[in-house]
Amino acid sequence: MTLEKPGNTHQGEPWDTRAWVEEKRFIQIRIKQGPVEGKRTWGREDLYDRGYPGKRCR
């Protein structure tokens, strides 16, 4: 759905970009902190074994 189509709750309302600015600031702060010490104990494949709502487990 685009902003121009009926049914969009934001149609005609200006976007409030303050949340996006704050999110970008937060991300920049985290990047400046650098990588965390240690190494993760899981791999991408481990995520596939985790269930989530609506997923049928193997």
C-alpha positions in Angstrom: 0.0 0.0 0.0 1.3 3.4 -0.9 0.8 6.7 0.9 -1.6 7.8 -1.8 -4.0 4.9 -1.6 -7.1 5.1 0.6 -7.1 3.2 3.8 -3.6 4.3 4.8 -3.8 5.7 8.3 -1.0 8.2 7.5 -2.6 9.7 4.4 -2.7 13.4 4.7 -0.6 13.5 7.8 3.0 14.7 7.8 5.6 12.0 8.8 7.2 12.5 12.2 10.8 11.8 11.5 12.0 12.3 15.1 11.9 8.5 15.8 14.1 7.8 12.7 16.6 10.5 13.7 16.8 9.0 17.2 17.2 5.5 15.8 20.0 6.6 13.5 21.7 8.3 16.5 21.4 5.1 18.6 22.9 3.0 15.8 25.8 5.4 15.3 26.6 5.3 19.0 26.6 1.5 19.0 28.9 1.4 15.9 31.4 3.7 17.6 31.5 1.3 20.6 33.0 -1.3 18.2 32.5 -5.1 18.4 31.7 -6.8 21.6 34.4 -9.0 23.2 34.2 -12.7 22.8 32.5 -14.7 20.1 28.9 -15.8 19.7 28.1 -19.4 20.5 25.5 -19.9 17.8 25.5 -20.0 14.1 22.9 -19.1 11.5 21.9 -22.7 11.1 20.9 -22.8 14.7 18.3 -20.2 14.1 16.5 -22.4 11.6 15.9 -25.0 14.3 14.1 -22.5 16.6 10.4 -22.3 16.3 8.4 -19.1 16.0 4.7 -18.5 16.1 3.0 -19.9 13.1 5.9 -22.1 12.0 5.5 -25.8 12.0 8.5 -27.6 13.5 10.2 -30.3 11.5 
